[in-house]
Amino acid sequence: MNDLVFFDTTRQALWIAVMISAPMLTVALIAGVTIGLFQALTSVQEMTLTFVPKVGAMLVVFWVSMSFMSETLVDFFTTRIIPMIAGS
């Protein structure tokens, strides 16, 4: 395998990892900032108040974007990885 092919495949894999994780990380960031702002305004310092809504929001986004994630990974493997393994 050529070095350029290896680095290009690694670059594509990292970009796909960023695309797949972006929806969940964005929702976690928004939920964390919102809950942190609520805690600062109300002086409520409960640990479960930050954890439970953030995990719930991330589960909902994961469930909604699961088809996008799986289609992206399957497309990457069928167009890039499997042909490299087969040697074509």
All heavy atoms as an XYZ file, in Angstrom:
676
protein
N       0.855     -1.173      0.000
C       0.000      0.000      0.000
C       0.904      1.240      0.000
O       1.880      1.322      0.732
C      -0.910     -0.005      1.222
C      -1.775      1.209      1.279
S      -3.013      1.370      2.596
C      -2.839      0.014      3.643
N       0.530      2.186     -0.785
C       1.257      3.432     -0.921
C       0.995      4.328      0.299
O      -0.087      4.282      0.888
C       0.789      4.127     -2.202
C       1.659      5.272     -2.588
O       2.568      5.648     -1.856
N       1.371      5.833     -3.748
N       1.975      5.146      0.655
C       1.797      6.061      1.782
C       0.679      7.059      1.534
O      -0.074      7.403      2.450
C       3.094      6.824      2.065
C       4.154      5.965      2.707
O       3.793      4.885      3.211
O       5.327      6.371      2.703
N       0.555      7.517      0.296
C      -0.493      8.490     -0.019
C      -1.884      7.893      0.141
O      -2.794      8.556      0.624
C      -0.303      9.012     -1.450
C       0.970      9.821     -1.697
C       1.090     10.188     -3.160
C       1.000     11.037     -0.813
N      -2.044      6.646     -0.228
C      -3.330      5.973     -0.072
C      -3.654      5.814      1.404
O      -4.792      6.054      1.839
C      -3.317      4.602     -0.788
C      -4.585      3.831     -0.500
C      -3.116      4.797     -2.274
N      -2.667      5.447      2.191
C      -2.868      5.285      3.633
C      -3.286      6.602      4.283
O      -4.254      6.657      5.049
C      -1.587      4.755      4.277
C      -1.650      4.693      5.764
C      -2.391      3.725      6.405
C      -0.987      5.644      6.530
C      -2.465      3.680      7.789
C      -1.045      5.606      7.905
C      -1.787      4.633      8.534
N      -2.578      7.682      3.963
C      -2.896      8.969      4.574
C      -4.233      9.521      4.092
O      -4.967     10.144      4.859
C      -1.775      9.977      4.322
C      -0.529      9.674      5.088
C       0.691      9.587      4.441
C      -0.565      9.451      6.454
C       1.842      9.307      5.149
C       0.583      9.165      7.170
C       1.794      9.093      6.520
N      -4.563      9.292      2.837
C      -5.860      9.741      2.325
C      -7.000      8.976      2.979
O      -8.023      9.562      3.334
C      -5.905      9.574      0.810
C      -7.143     10.199      0.218
O      -7.433     11.369      0.557
O      -7.823      9.527     -0.587
N      -6.831      7.685      3.153
C      -7.861      6.880      3.817
C      -8.015      7.292      5.284
O      -9.140      7.394      5.794
C      -7.516      5.387      3.718
O      -7.353      5.046      2.349
C      -8.606      4.527      4.320
N      -6.909      7.563      5.941
C      -6.967      8.016      7.330
C      -7.652      9.369      7.428
O      -8.458      9.606      8.329
C      -5.550      8.100      7.918
O      -4.923      6.831      7.784
C      -5.582      8.495      9.375
N      -7.350     10.261      6.493
C      -7.995     11.578      6.478
C      -9.502     11.446      6.286
O     -10.287     12.092      6.979
C      -7.406     12.430      5.367
C      -7.999     13.837      5.289
C      -7.561     14.558      4.028
N      -7.837     13.828      2.808
C      -9.029     13.766      2.212
N     -10.064     14.389      2.740
N      -9.198     13.088      1.097
N      -9.912     10.584      5.358
C     -11.340     10.370      5.132
C     -12.009      9.755      6.353
O     -13.131     10.132      6.712
C     -11.557      9.481      3.920
C     -11.336     10.175      2.613
C     -11.590      9.252      1.434
O     -11.625      8.030      1.587
N     -11.751      9.834      0.261
N     -11.335      8.818      7.004
C     -11.908      8.178      8.195
C     -12.079      9.183      9.329
O     -13.095      9.178     10.032
C     -11.029      7.016      8.636
N     -11.108     10.055      9.511
C     -11.226     11.075     10.557
C     -12.337     12.066     10.242
O     -13.068     12.494     11.147
C      -9.894     11.800     10.730
C      -8.787     10.993     11.379
C      -7.477     11.762     11.339
C      -9.154     10.632     12.809
N     -12.475     12.441      8.982
C     -13.543     13.357      8.612
C     -14.913     12.711      8.825
O     -15.853     13.370      9.286
C     -13.381     13.820      7.168
C     -14.458     14.777      6.763
C     -15.426     14.569      5.841
C     -14.684     16.085      7.296
N     -16.238     15.670      5.756
C     -15.812     16.610      6.647
C     -14.040     16.845      8.265
C     -16.305     17.876      6.935
C     -14.542     18.114      8.538
C     -15.658     18.605      7.878
N     -15.046     11.440      8.520
C     -16.309     10.737      8.747
C     -16.600     10.632     10.243
O     -17.741     10.781     10.677
C     -16.287      9.360      8.058
C     -16.389      9.567      6.558
C     -17.404      8.460      8.554
C     -16.228      8.331      5.730
N     -15.567     10.419     11.051
C     -15.758     10.383     12.500
C     -16.253     11.732     13.018
O     -17.120     11.790     13.902
C     -14.457      9.993     13.191
N     -15.742     12.806     12.464
C     -16.210     14.143     12.858
C     -17.656     14.347     12.431
O     -18.480     14.858     13.205
C     -15.294     15.231     12.252
C     -15.913     16.604     12.380
C     -13.933     15.202     12.910
N     -17.996     13.953     11.202
C     -19.369     14.120     10.724
C     -20.360     13.302     11.538
O     -21.470     13.763     11.826
C     -19.464     13.708      9.253
C     -18.896     14.700      8.309
S     -19.062     14.297      6.549
C     -20.032     12.840      6.457
N     -19.968     12.092     11.914
C     -20.876     11.226     12.657
C     -21.077     11.720     14.091
O     -22.170     11.659     14.639
C     -20.354      9.777     12.629
C     -20.581      9.187     11.258
C     -21.012      8.916     13.685
C     -20.003      7.820     11.077
N     -20.021     12.228     14.708
C     -20.130     12.644     16.102
C     -20.654     14.061     16.273
O     -21.030     14.445     17.382
C     -18.772     12.524     16.787
O     -17.845     13.410     16.188
N     -20.679     14.848     15.223
C     -21.079     16.254     15.333
C     -22.498     16.463     15.879
O     -22.683     17.329     16.745
C     -20.910     16.950     13.997
N     -23.519     15.736     15.432
C     -24.860     15.988     15.981
C     -24.951     15.737     17.487
O     -25.516     16.561     18.223
C     -25.769     15.021     15.217
C     -25.041     14.704     13.978
C     -23.588     14.770     14.318
N     -24.373     14.644     17.954
C     -24.458     14.343     19.386
C     -23.639     15.319     20.215
O     -24.072     15.748     21.289
C     -24.013     12.905     19.648
C     -25.016     11.895     19.153
S     -24.564     10.198     19.449
C     -24.244     10.177     21.171
N     -22.463     15.690     19.735
C     -21.636     16.633     20.480
C     -22.267     18.020     20.517
O     -22.170     18.730     21.528
C     -20.237     16.696     19.873
C     -19.394     15.445     20.051
C     -18.063     15.601     19.324
C     -19.167     15.161     21.520
N     -22.919     18.414     19.427
C     -23.588     19.712     19.392
C     -24.735     19.762     20.387
O     -24.891     20.743     21.119
C     -24.099     20.001     17.972
O     -23.008     19.921     17.061
C     -24.741     21.362     17.888
N     -25.523     18.704     20.431
C     -26.641     18.656     21.380
C     -26.130     18.620     22.814
O     -26.687     19.283     23.692
C     -27.558     17.456     21.072
C     -28.519     17.178     22.200
C     -28.308     17.710     19.796
N     -25.059     17.885     23.071
C     -24.489     17.848     24.418
C     -23.980     19.224     24.825
O     -24.158     19.639     25.978
C     -23.361     16.826     24.484
N     -23.360     19.942     23.898
C     -22.875     21.287     24.195
C     -24.018     22.240     24.498
O     -23.976     22.978     25.487
C     -22.047     21.806     23.018
C     -21.558     23.250     23.135
C     -20.510     23.348     24.236
C     -21.010     23.712     21.816
N     -25.046     22.215     23.669
C     -26.192     23.114     23.875
C     -26.908     22.784     25.176
O     -27.266     23.687     25.946
C     -27.143     23.046     22.668
C     -26.469     23.656     21.445
C     -28.452     23.754     22.951
C     -27.213     23.446     20.150
N     -27.122     21.498     25.449
C     -27.789     21.110     26.691
C     -26.937     21.481     27.905
O     -27.465     21.967     28.913
C     -28.078     19.609     26.687
N     -25.636     21.280     27.826
C     -24.760     21.618     28.938
C     -24.739     23.104     29.237
O     -24.781     23.522     30.401
N     -24.662     23.922     28.187
C     -24.658     25.370     28.392
C     -25.996     25.846     28.938
O     -26.051     26.679     29.857
C     -24.310     26.093     27.067
C     -24.584     27.575     27.161
C     -22.868     25.841     26.700
N     -27.092     25.300     28.411
C     -28.417     25.690     28.885
C     -28.616     25.317     30.347
O     -29.095     26.128     31.152
C     -29.502     25.029     28.013
O     -29.274     25.378     26.650
C     -30.884     25.469     28.432
N     -28.256     24.109     30.704
C     -28.426     23.661     32.091
C     -27.472     24.410     33.019
O     -27.835     24.772     34.139
C     -28.241     22.139     32.178
C     -29.379     21.445     31.432
C     -28.210     21.673     33.617
C     -29.151     19.986     31.196
N     -26.250     24.667     32.559
C     -25.316     25.446     33.360
C     -25.814     26.854     33.605
O     -25.668     27.397     34.708
N     -26.409     27.464     32.578
C     -26.992     28.792     32.743
C     -28.156     28.759     33.727
O     -28.287     29.641     34.587
C     -27.447     29.328     31.384
C     -28.024     30.730     31.350
C     -26.970     31.740     31.789
C     -28.512     31.055     29.961
N     -29.004     27.728     33.620
C     -30.112     27.578     34.560
C     -29.601     27.408     35.991
O     -30.146     28.006     36.925
C     -30.975     26.374     34.155
C     -32.059     26.054     35.133
C     -33.184     26.849     35.215
C     -31.945     24.956     35.972
C     -34.189     26.557     36.132
C     -32.931     24.657     36.885
C     -34.063     25.457     36.966
N     -28.556     26.612     36.166
C     -28.001     26.410     37.505
C     -27.383     27.692     38.045
O     -27.484     27.978     39.237
C     -26.945     25.312     37.490
C     -27.525     23.932     37.471
C     -26.446     22.875     37.568
O     -25.327     23.071     37.090
N     -26.773     21.758     38.181
N     -26.744     28.462     37.202
C     -26.142     29.714     37.659
C     -27.206     30.741     38.032
O     -27.027     31.500     38.987
C     -25.237     30.283     36.573
N     -28.307     30.746     37.288
C     -29.359     31.714     37.583
C     -30.157     31.357     38.822
O     -30.636     32.249     39.524
C     -30.298     31.851     36.382
C     -29.701     32.489     35.131
C     -30.684     32.440     33.977
C     -29.289     33.923     35.424
N     -30.313     30.066     39.095
C     -31.146     29.645     40.222
C     -30.345     29.183     41.428
O     -30.941     28.880     42.464
C     -32.092     28.510     39.801
O     -31.301     27.408     39.351
C     -33.036     28.967     38.704
N     -29.042     29.109     41.325
C     -28.151     28.636     42.396
C     -28.468     27.216     42.840
O     -28.272     26.856     43.997
C     -28.204     29.579     43.604
O     -27.744     30.856     43.246
N     -28.973     26.416     41.923
C     -29.226     25.001     42.200
C     -28.002     24.231     41.733
O     -27.633     24.270     40.565
C     -30.485     24.505     41.446
C     -30.664     23.016     41.638
C     -31.704     25.260     41.896
N     -27.338     23.524     42.629
C     -26.115     22.799     42.298
C     -26.326     21.297     42.482
O     -25.719     20.660     43.322
C     -24.953     23.291     43.171
C     -24.609     24.740     42.957
C     -24.212     25.035     41.523
O     -23.537     24.246     40.880
N     -24.648     26.174     41.018
N     -27.206     20.738     41.696
C     -27.510     19.313     41.761
C     -26.817     18.611     40.600
O     -26.957     19.009     39.443
C     -29.022     19.101     41.673
C     -29.462     17.665     41.714
C     -29.143     16.977     43.026
O     -29.153     17.647     44.068
O     -28.859     15.768     42.988
N     -26.040     17.565     40.894
C     -25.273     16.873     39.860
C     -26.161     16.138     38.860
O     -25.843     16.079     37.674
C     -24.295     15.887     40.492
C     -23.167     16.564     41.241
S     -22.190     17.652     40.201
C     -21.445     16.462     39.121
N     -27.266     15.571     39.324
C     -28.134     14.842     38.399
C     -28.870     15.782     37.465
O     -29.317     15.361     36.402
C     -29.159     13.989     39.162
O     -29.921     14.839     40.027
C     -28.466     12.917     39.973
N     -28.984     17.039     37.825
C     -29.647     18.002     36.953
C     -28.854     18.215     35.668
O     -29.427     18.463     34.614
C     -29.839     19.335     37.688
C     -30.600     20.424     36.934
C     -32.027     19.972     36.659
C     -30.601     21.707     37.722
N     -27.555     18.089     35.721
C     -26.759     18.233     34.502
C     -26.659     16.930     33.727
O     -26.598     16.941     32.502
C     -25.342     18.717     34.833
O     -24.707     17.767     35.670
C     -25.372     20.060     35.512
N     -26.650     15.809     34.419
C     -26.392     14.528     33.774
C     -27.605     13.977     33.042
O     -27.523     13.595     31.868
C     -25.905     13.521     34.818
C     -25.577     12.178     34.256
C     -24.446     11.990     33.485
C     -26.416     11.099     34.475
C     -24.150     10.754     32.953
C     -26.132      9.863     33.949
C     -24.994      9.688     33.190
N     -28.740     13.918     33.701
C     -29.918     13.234     33.150
C     -30.455     13.920     31.885
O     -30.675     13.244     30.873
C     -31.002     13.074     34.234
C     -32.287     12.523     33.652
C     -30.493     12.189     35.357
N     -30.670     15.230     31.875
C     -31.177     15.830     30.626
C     -30.184     15.741     29.464
O     -30.587     15.570     28.310
C     -31.418     17.300     30.995
C     -31.489     17.329     32.451
C     -30.650     16.213     32.954
N     -28.898     15.855     29.774
C     -27.898     15.786     28.721
C     -27.870     14.394     28.101
O     -27.825     14.247     26.877
C     -26.523     16.133     29.271
C     -25.501     16.387     28.205
C     -24.121     16.642     28.758
C     -24.060     17.856     29.627
N     -22.702     18.172     30.103
N     -27.925     13.360     28.928
C     -27.936     11.993     28.400
C     -29.225     11.719     27.643
O     -29.213     11.082     26.581
C     -27.723     10.973     29.544
C     -27.999      9.560     29.078
C     -26.327     11.084     30.088
N     -30.335     12.224     28.154
C     -31.608     12.043     27.450
C     -31.618     12.704     26.086
O     -32.064     12.114     25.102
N     -31.106     13.922     26.011
C     -31.044     14.621     24.724
C     -30.112     13.912     23.762
O     -30.407     13.789     22.566
C     -30.587     16.065     24.943
N     -28.992     13.402     24.267
C     -28.062     12.691     23.396
C     -28.652     11.378     22.894
O     -28.419     10.990     21.744
C     -26.749     12.445     24.127
C     -25.934     13.709     24.297
S     -24.448     13.478     25.252
C     -23.521     12.406     24.179
N     -29.423     10.690     23.725
C     -30.076      9.459     23.276
C     -31.099      9.738     22.181
O     -31.197      8.979     21.210
C     -30.736      8.754     24.457
C     -29.810      7.987     25.378
C     -30.572      7.465     26.591
C     -29.143      6.849     24.650
N     -31.856     10.825     22.335
C     -32.839     11.174     21.305
C     -32.144     11.500     19.990
O     -32.550     11.033     18.917
C     -33.715     12.360     21.786
C     -34.534     12.931     20.641
C     -34.609     11.917     22.922
N     -31.075     12.286     20.046
C     -30.349     12.636     18.823
C     -29.699     11.399     18.219
O     -29.672     11.244     16.994
C     -29.315     13.741     19.111
C     -28.377     13.932     17.941
C     -30.026     15.023     19.429
N     -29.177     10.514     19.039
C     -28.597      9.275     18.529
C     -29.644      8.448     17.813
O     -29.395      7.910     16.729
C     -27.966      8.472     19.666
C     -27.370      7.174     19.218
C     -26.211      7.151     18.469
C     -27.976      5.966     19.529
C     -25.659      5.953     18.042
C     -27.433      4.772     19.114
C     -26.275      4.765     18.369
N     -30.821      8.355     18.385
C     -31.897      7.572     17.782
C     -32.331      8.187     16.452
O     -32.584      7.479     15.475
C     -33.073      7.485     18.746
C     -34.199      6.660     18.223
C     -34.219      5.325     18.000
C     -35.483      7.149     17.827
N     -35.429      4.933     17.515
C     -36.227      6.039     17.402
C     -36.068      8.396     17.822
C     -37.528      6.163     16.950
C     -37.371      8.508     17.369
C     -38.084      7.400     16.941
N     -32.409      9.530     16.398
C     -32.845     10.202     15.176
C     -31.778     10.109     14.085
O     -32.097      9.910     12.909
C     -33.192     11.683     15.484
C     -33.382     12.483     14.218
C     -34.436     11.759     16.354
N     -30.514     10.248     14.451
C     -29.456     10.286     13.437
C     -28.773      8.936     13.216
O     -27.747      8.878     12.530
C     -28.409     11.330     13.823
O     -27.770     10.956     15.018
N     -29.322      7.878     13.753
C     -28.704      6.569     13.600
C     -28.655      6.118     12.138
O     -27.666      5.533     11.702
C     -29.452      5.522     14.433
C     -28.701      4.228     14.593
S     -29.566      2.962     15.545
C     -30.363      3.841     16.819
N     -29.678      6.416     11.363
C     -29.669      6.003      9.958
C     -28.587      6.764      9.187
O     -27.907      6.175      8.331
C     -31.031      6.234      9.323
O     -31.330      7.618      9.284
N     -28.412      8.059      9.472
C     -27.354      8.833      8.829
C     -25.981      8.265      9.175
O     -25.117      8.125      8.305
C     -27.446     10.304      9.259
C     -26.190     11.086      9.009
C     -25.823     11.438      7.727
C     -25.370     11.459     10.061
C     -24.666     12.151      7.490
C     -24.220     12.170      9.840
C     -23.863     12.523      8.549
N     -25.786      7.916     10.431
C     -24.500      7.376     10.865
C     -24.191      6.046     10.178
O     -23.091      5.841      9.666
C     -24.485      7.183     12.382
C     -24.510      8.430     13.176
S     -24.488      8.001     14.908
C     -24.968      9.534     15.630
N     -25.164      5.157     10.170
C     -24.913      3.837      9.584
C     -24.742      3.925      8.068
O     -23.894      3.236      7.499
C     -26.026      2.862      9.961
O     -27.262      3.329      9.484
N     -25.528      4.779      7.399
C     -25.365      4.934      5.956
C     -23.992      5.505      5.604
O     -23.362      5.085      4.628
C     -26.447      5.844      5.392
C     -27.809      5.207      5.313
C     -28.883      6.187      4.874
O     -28.539      7.332      4.498
O     -30.054      5.815      4.908
N     -23.513      6.441      6.396
C     -22.200      7.038      6.142
C     -21.092      6.006      6.319
O     -20.176      5.917      5.490
C     -21.974      8.228      7.086
O     -23.040      9.164      6.923
C     -20.663      8.914      6.801
N     -21.169      5.230      7.384
C     -20.143      4.210      7.614
C     -20.191      3.102      6.568
O     -19.139      2.660      6.086
C     -20.297      3.612      9.008
C     -19.767      4.465     10.145
C     -20.088      3.814     11.480
C     -18.279      4.664     10.010
N     -21.373      2.659      6.209
C     -21.493      1.603      5.205
C     -20.966      2.098      3.858
O     -20.255      1.369      3.155
C     -22.961      1.122      5.087
C     -23.179      0.285      3.835
C     -23.347      0.336      6.324
N     -21.279      3.331      3.502
C     -20.780      3.888      2.248
C     -19.261      3.977      2.255
O     -18.607      3.650      1.261
C     -21.386      5.278      2.021
C     -20.947      5.874      0.707
O     -21.100      5.192     -0.332
O     -20.449      7.016      0.714
N     -18.673      4.412      3.350
C     -17.217      4.498      3.442
C     -16.567      3.123      3.308
O     -15.588      2.959      2.594
C     -16.815      5.148      4.767
C     -15.329      5.194      4.997
C     -14.517      5.997      4.213
C     -14.752      4.445      6.000
C     -13.143      6.040      4.418
C     -13.384      4.483      6.214
C     -12.578      5.285      5.420
N     -17.130      2.136      3.971
C     -16.532      0.806      3.910
C     -16.721      0.153      2.551
O     -15.813     -0.526      2.067
C     -17.091     -0.088      5.021
C     -16.354      0.069      6.311
C     -16.774      0.972      7.262
C     -15.218     -0.670      6.573
C     -16.087      1.145      8.438
C     -14.517     -0.514      7.749
C     -14.945      0.396      8.692
N     -17.875      0.346      1.919
C     -18.089     -0.307      0.631
C     -17.342      0.381     -0.498
O     -16.956     -0.279     -1.470
C     -19.584     -0.371      0.275
O     -20.124      0.947      0.303
C     -20.331     -1.281      1.224
N     -17.125      1.694     -0.393
C     -16.441      2.383     -1.488
C     -14.943      2.520     -1.265
O     -14.202      2.687     -2.238
C     -17.018      3.798     -1.699
O     -16.863      4.565     -0.505
C     -18.470      3.723     -2.108
N     -14.476      2.424     -0.034
C     -13.057      2.694      0.217
C     -12.311      1.502      0.832
O     -11.285      1.084      0.327
C     -12.958      3.913      1.146
C     -11.584      4.393      1.373
C     -11.057      5.050      0.130
N      -9.723      5.570      0.403
C      -8.988      6.171     -0.467
N      -9.452      6.358     -1.683
N      -7.800      6.603     -0.172
N     -12.828      0.959      1.919
C     -12.085     -0.063      2.671
C     -12.132     -1.420      1.987
O     -11.093     -2.070      1.815
C     -12.613     -0.149      4.116
C     -12.480      1.207      4.816
C     -11.886     -1.233      4.886
C     -11.066      1.713      4.959
N     -13.315     -1.874      1.607
C     -13.439     -3.208      1.014
C     -12.676     -3.323     -0.305
O     -11.987     -4.326     -0.526
C     -14.924     -3.611      0.884
C     -15.497     -3.780      2.283
C     -15.086     -4.884      0.061
C     -16.953     -4.092      2.334
N     -12.724     -2.314     -1.210
C     -11.877     -2.425     -2.407
C     -10.386     -2.460     -2.090
O      -9.618     -3.108     -2.801
C     -12.244     -1.180     -3.217
C     -13.610     -0.845     -2.806
C     -13.677     -1.209     -1.352
N      -9.961     -1.767     -1.037
C      -8.539     -1.830     -0.659
C      -8.159     -3.225     -0.158
O      -7.089     -3.718     -0.443
C      -8.240     -0.789      0.412
C      -8.161      0.621     -0.111
S      -7.899      1.849      1.165
C      -6.466      1.223      1.994
N      -9.061     -3.845      0.578
C      -8.801     -5.202      1.071
C      -8.785     -6.187     -0.095
O      -7.932     -7.082     -0.157
C      -9.865     -5.604      2.113
C      -9.693     -4.759      3.388
C      -9.750     -7.086      2.467
C     -10.801     -4.932      4.404
N      -9.719     -6.003     -1.030
C      -9.781     -6.909     -2.180
C      -8.626     -6.694     -3.142
O      -8.321     -7.560     -3.955
C     -11.099     -6.705     -2.916
N      -7.994     -5.530     -3.059
C      -6.825     -5.288     -3.880
C      -7.113     -4.672     -5.226
O      -6.303     -4.700     -6.126
N      -8.308     -4.087     -5.361
C      -8.613     -3.473     -6.670
C      -8.503     -1.983     -6.621
O      -8.100     -1.352     -5.758
C     -10.018     -3.835     -7.114
O     -10.956     -3.701     -6.083
